[in-house]
Amino acid sequence: MAGLLDKRLWIVSGKGGVGKSTVAAALALRSARAGRRTLVCEVNTQERVSRLLERPPAGPDIRLLEDNLWAVDVRPQEAMREYALMTLRFETLYKTVFENRLVRYFLRFIPSLQELVLLGKILFHLQEKRPDGTDRFETLVLDAPATGHAITFLNVPQVLLRTVPPGPMAREALKMRDLLVDPRITAAVLVALPEELPVNEALELHAALRDRVQIRTHAAVLNSVFPERFTDGDLQALAGYPELLTVAKTQHDRAALAVLAGTKLERNLHVPVYPVPRLFVPSFGRAAIEEIMGHLEPLVTGAS
C-alpha cells in the first residue's frame, strides 16, 4: 500500500482522548524529516502539537517550529478576516462589511459559516504557492476535531453545495469538496485505543467519512497498545506467586484486548492498522513523539 508521503493532506481524527494530536505531531515531524515543507494545522485548540514538540505556541499566524516544519492554530476570528480578504481582496471593503457590528450580528446566523472559513483557510494553505510556482507546503497535517465534530467540519462543502444557490460561495465549496475527496491528495488516518468505545467510534467515523463526506480512510493507528509479554505457560508457572500472577495476568489480558481491537479494525476498515505501544515515561514530550514517529514509519513510507 502507498505511504502517506504519496499524499499531501493528512487528516488525523478519532474519539477525543485517543491521542490523535500525538499521532499528528509524530506524522508531521516525520514528514519534515523527509525534507518536505510541512504545515501542521490545529483547529481552535490549546495547541497540543507545539507543546508536544516542546516548541512555543504558534498562535493564529503560521510559525516555523524547526527545519521544514511550521504550525498554525486556525481560529474563527482570524480565519474570518483572512478568508474575507482573500475573497473581497480589499481591506477597506472588509472593514466596511465584516467589522460592522450589525453585519457581524447577522453573520452568526449563517449556517456553517464558521466551519467554512476555518476549513477554507486550511485548504488555502494546501494550494498556496511560492514565488517560483511550487507549493509553499508539500504536506499539510490536519489535527482534525474529534469524531462528531470532524464529520460536521469536513462535511461543510457538501452541505453548502446542497443548500446555497450558484455563486461565489458555491464555487468555493465545490473547490474545497474536490480537494477533500480526491484520494490522490487526501488521506484520512483514524486513531483509536484498544478499547470498545474508541474502536466503535473509529468505525462510525470511517462510515461517515465514506458515506457523507466521501473521504477514504487510508489507515488506522491503534494507540497505547500493551505488547504480549507473558504466555499461558508463564501464567501457569506463576501460579504459586499470587501478586506476580495478578500483574502478569493484567498485562496478558490487556495485550489480548489489543489483538482483538486490531482485528476488529482491520476486518471492518479494510485498511492497514498500525499499533503504537503504550509508553511509560515520566513526562510526555519530544522524546515520546520521536519514539512514536519510529513506530509510524511504515504508515508514512508504505514500507512493509
C-alpha positions as CSV (number, residue, x, y, z in Angstrom):
1,M,0.0,0.0,0.0
2,A,1.2,3.5,-0.8
3,G,2.5,5.5,2.1
4,L,1.3,8.9,3.3
5,L,4.3,10.5,1.5
6,D,2.3,10.0,-1.7
7,K,-0.5,12.3,-0.4
8,R,-0.4,16.0,0.5
9,L,-3.3,16.4,3.0
10,W,-3.2,14.1,6.0
11,I,-6.4,14.2,8.1
12,V,-6.0,12.7,11.6
13,S,-9.1,12.2,13.7
14,G,-10.7,9.9,16.2
15,K,-12.5,9.9,19.5
16,G,-11.4,12.6,22.0
17,G,-8.6,11.4,24.3
18,V,-7.2,8.6,22.0
19,G,-4.0,10.5,21.2
20,K,-4.8,12.0,17.8
21,S,-2.7,15.1,18.5
22,T,0.2,12.9,19.5
23,V,-0.1,11.0,16.2
24,A,-0.5,14.2,14.2
25,A,2.7,15.6,15.8
26,A,4.6,12.4,15.1
27,L,3.4,12.3,11.4
28,A,4.2,16.0,10.9
29,L,7.7,15.6,12.3
30,R,8.3,12.5,10.1
31,S,7.2,14.4,7.0
32,A,9.5,17.3,7.9
33,R,12.4,14.8,8.4
34,A,11.7,13.5,4.9
35,G,12.6,17.0,3.6
36,R,9.0,18.1,2.9
37,R,7.8,21.5,3.8
38,T,5.2,20.6,6.3
39,L,2.4,22.6,8.0
40,V,0.5,21.1,10.9
41,C,-2.9,22.7,11.5
42,E,-4.9,22.6,14.7
43,V,-8.4,23.9,14.8
44,N,-9.2,26.4,17.5
45,T,-7.5,24.4,20.3
46,Q,-5.0,24.7,23.1
47,E,-2.1,23.9,20.6
48,R,-1.2,20.5,21.8
49,V,1.1,19.8,18.9
50,S,3.5,22.6,19.6
51,R,3.6,21.7,23.2
52,L,4.3,18.0,22.5
53,L,7.2,19.1,20.3
54,E,8.4,21.3,23.1
55,R,8.1,24.5,20.9
56,P,6.5,27.8,21.6
57,P,2.7,28.1,20.7
58,A,2.2,29.0,17.1
59,G,-1.0,31.1,17.5
60,P,-3.2,32.1,14.6
61,D,-0.2,33.0,12.4
62,I,2.0,30.4,10.7
63,R,5.1,29.9,12.8
64,L,8.3,28.0,12.0
65,L,8.9,25.3,14.6
66,E,12.0,23.8,13.1
67,D,13.5,22.8,9.8
68,N,10.7,22.1,7.3
69,L,8.0,22.2,10.0
70,W,5.5,25.0,10.5
71,A,2.4,25.2,12.7
72,V,-0.8,27.3,12.9
73,D,-3.8,27.3,15.2
74,V,-6.7,28.1,12.9
75,R,-9.1,30.3,14.9
76,P,-12.6,31.6,13.8
77,Q,-12.0,35.4,14.1
78,E,-8.6,35.5,12.4
79,A,-9.8,32.9,9.8
80,M,-12.8,35.1,9.0
81,R,-10.7,38.1,8.3
82,E,-8.2,36.2,6.1
83,Y,-11.0,34.4,4.2
84,A,-12.9,37.6,3.6
85,L,-9.7,39.4,2.5
86,M,-8.9,36.6,0.1
87,T,-12.5,36.8,-1.3
88,L,-13.0,40.6,-1.2
89,R,-9.4,41.5,-2.0
90,F,-9.7,45.0,-0.4
91,E,-9.1,45.6,3.3
92,T,-11.2,48.7,3.3
93,L,-14.2,46.7,2.0
94,Y,-13.6,44.0,4.6
95,K,-13.7,46.6,7.4
96,T,-16.8,48.2,5.9
97,V,-18.6,44.9,5.8
98,F,-17.2,42.4,8.3
99,E,-16.3,44.8,11.1
100,N,-19.7,46.4,11.1
101,R,-21.4,45.4,14.3
102,L,-24.8,44.9,12.8
103,V,-23.3,42.7,9.9
104,R,-21.3,40.6,12.4
105,Y,-24.5,40.0,14.4
106,F,-26.3,38.6,11.4
107,L,-23.3,36.6,10.2
108,R,-23.7,34.5,13.4
109,F,-26.9,33.0,11.9
110,I,-25.4,31.8,8.6
111,P,-25.3,28.0,8.9
112,S,-21.8,26.5,8.9
113,L,-20.1,29.9,8.2
114,Q,-17.5,29.4,11.0
115,E,-16.6,25.9,9.8
116,L,-16.5,27.2,6.2
117,V,-13.9,29.9,6.9
118,L,-11.8,27.6,9.1
119,L,-11.7,24.8,6.5
120,G,-11.3,27.4,3.8
121,K,-8.1,28.8,5.4
122,I,-6.7,25.3,5.8
123,L,-7.3,24.4,2.2
124,F,-6.0,27.8,1.1
125,H,-2.6,26.8,2.6
126,L,-2.8,23.5,0.8
127,Q,-2.9,25.3,-2.5
128,E,-0.7,28.2,-1.6
129,K,2.3,28.8,-3.9
130,R,5.8,30.2,-3.5
131,P,7.1,32.8,-5.9
132,D,8.7,30.1,-8.1
133,G,5.3,28.4,-8.5
134,T,6.0,25.4,-6.3
135,D,3.7,24.5,-3.4
136,R,4.5,26.5,-0.2
137,F,3.7,23.4,1.8
138,E,4.3,19.9,0.4
139,T,2.5,18.2,3.3
140,L,-0.4,19.6,5.4
141,V,-1.2,17.6,8.5
142,L,-4.7,18.4,9.9
143,D,-5.2,17.6,13.6
144,A,-8.9,17.4,13.0
145,P,-11.6,17.8,15.6
146,A,-12.9,14.6,17.4
147,T,-15.3,12.2,15.7
148,G,-18.7,14.0,15.7
149,H,-17.3,17.5,15.1
150,A,-14.9,16.2,12.5
151,I,-17.7,14.9,10.4
152,T,-19.6,18.2,10.6
153,F,-16.4,20.2,9.9
154,L,-15.4,18.2,6.9
155,N,-18.9,17.9,5.5
156,V,-19.4,21.7,5.2
157,P,-18.6,21.8,1.5
158,Q,-21.2,19.0,0.8
159,V,-23.8,20.8,2.9
160,L,-23.3,24.1,1.2
161,L,-23.4,22.6,-2.3
162,R,-26.8,21.2,-1.5
163,T,-28.2,24.4,0.1
164,V,-26.7,27.6,-1.4
165,P,-27.5,28.9,-4.9
166,P,-24.9,29.1,-7.6
167,G,-22.4,31.9,-6.9
168,P,-19.1,32.6,-5.2
169,M,-19.8,30.6,-2.1
170,A,-21.0,27.6,-4.1
171,R,-17.8,27.8,-6.3
172,E,-15.6,27.9,-3.2
173,A,-17.5,25.0,-1.6
174,L,-17.0,22.9,-4.8
175,K,-13.3,23.6,-4.9
176,M,-13.0,22.6,-1.2
177,R,-15.0,19.5,-1.8
178,D,-12.9,18.4,-4.8
179,L,-9.7,18.7,-2.7
180,L,-11.1,16.7,0.2
181,V,-12.5,13.8,-1.8
182,D,-9.5,13.4,-4.2
183,P,-7.7,10.2,-3.0
184,R,-4.5,11.4,-4.8
185,I,-4.3,14.3,-2.4
186,T,-6.2,13.4,0.8
187,A,-5.7,10.6,3.3
188,A,-7.6,10.1,6.5
189,V,-5.8,8.4,9.4
190,L,-8.2,7.2,12.2
191,V,-6.8,6.9,15.7
192,A,-8.3,4.5,18.4
193,L,-7.4,2.9,21.7
194,P,-7.6,-0.8,22.3
195,E,-11.0,-0.3,24.0
196,E,-14.5,-1.0,22.8
197,L,-15.8,2.6,22.6
198,P,-12.9,4.2,20.8
199,V,-12.8,1.3,18.3
200,N,-16.5,1.6,17.6
201,E,-16.2,5.4,17.2
202,A,-13.4,4.8,14.7
203,L,-15.7,2.5,12.7
204,E,-18.5,5.0,12.8
205,L,-16.2,7.8,11.7
206,H,-14.9,5.7,8.8
207,A,-18.5,5.0,7.7
208,A,-19.5,8.7,8.0
209,L,-16.4,9.9,6.1
210,R,-17.1,7.3,3.3
211,D,-20.8,7.9,3.0
212,R,-21.4,11.5,3.9
213,V,-18.1,13.2,3.2
214,Q,-16.6,10.8,0.5
215,I,-13.2,10.8,2.1
216,R,-11.4,7.5,2.1
217,T,-9.8,6.0,5.2
218,H,-6.1,5.4,4.4
219,A,-5.1,3.7,7.6
220,A,-5.8,3.4,11.3
221,V,-3.5,3.8,14.3
222,L,-4.1,1.7,17.4
223,N,-2.6,3.7,20.1
224,S,-1.3,2.8,23.6
225,V,-1.1,-1.0,22.9
226,F,0.2,-3.3,25.6
227,P,2.6,-5.8,24.0
228,E,2.3,-9.5,24.8
229,R,4.9,-10.4,27.4
230,F,3.5,-13.5,29.2
231,T,2.4,-16.7,27.6
232,D,-0.2,-19.1,29.1
233,G,2.8,-21.2,30.2
234,D,4.3,-18.2,32.0
235,L,1.0,-17.7,33.8
236,Q,0.9,-21.3,34.9
237,A,4.5,-21.0,36.2
238,L,3.5,-18.0,38.3
239,A,0.6,-19.8,40.0
240,G,2.4,-20.0,43.3
241,Y,3.1,-16.3,43.3
242,P,-0.3,-14.6,43.6
243,E,0.9,-11.0,43.4
244,L,3.2,-11.6,40.4
245,L,0.4,-13.6,38.7
246,T,-2.0,-10.7,39.1
247,V,0.4,-8.3,37.4
248,A,1.2,-10.8,34.6
249,K,-2.4,-11.6,34.0
250,T,-3.4,-7.9,33.8
251,Q,-0.7,-7.4,31.2
252,H,-1.7,-10.6,29.4
253,D,-5.4,-9.5,29.3
254,R,-4.6,-6.0,28.0
255,A,-2.4,-7.5,25.3
256,A,-5.3,-9.8,24.3
257,L,-7.7,-6.8,24.1
258,A,-5.2,-5.0,21.8
259,V,-5.2,-8.0,19.4
260,L,-9.0,-8.1,19.4
261,A,-9.2,-4.4,18.8
262,G,-6.7,-4.5,15.9
263,T,-8.5,-7.5,14.3
264,K,-11.9,-5.7,14.5
265,L,-10.5,-2.6,12.9
266,E,-8.8,-4.5,10.1
267,R,-11.9,-6.6,9.3
268,N,-14.2,-3.6,9.2
269,L,-12.0,-0.8,7.8
270,H,-10.2,-3.0,5.2
271,V,-7.0,-0.9,5.6
272,P,-3.8,-1.4,7.5
273,V,-3.8,-0.9,11.2
274,Y,-0.5,0.3,12.8
275,P,0.0,-0.4,16.6
276,V,1.8,2.1,18.8
277,P,2.9,0.7,22.2
278,R,1.9,2.2,25.5
279,L,4.8,4.4,26.6
280,F,5.7,4.6,30.3
281,V,7.6,7.8,30.6
282,P,7.9,10.4,33.4
283,S,6.8,13.2,31.0
284,F,5.2,13.0,27.6
285,G,7.1,15.3,25.2
286,R,9.5,15.4,22.4
287,A,11.3,12.2,23.2
288,A,8.0,10.3,23.2
289,I,6.9,11.8,19.9
290,E,10.3,10.7,18.4
291,E,9.6,7.2,19.6
292,I,6.1,7.1,18.2
293,M,7.4,8.5,14.9
294,G,9.5,5.4,14.6
295,H,6.6,3.1,15.1
296,L,4.6,5.0,12.3
297,E,7.4,4.7,9.8
298,P,5.6,2.1,7.7
299,L,2.5,4.2,7.6
300,V,4.4,7.2,6.2
301,T,6.7,5.4,3.7
302,G,4.5,2.5,2.8
303,A,7.2,0.0,3.7
304,S,6.0,-3.4,4.8
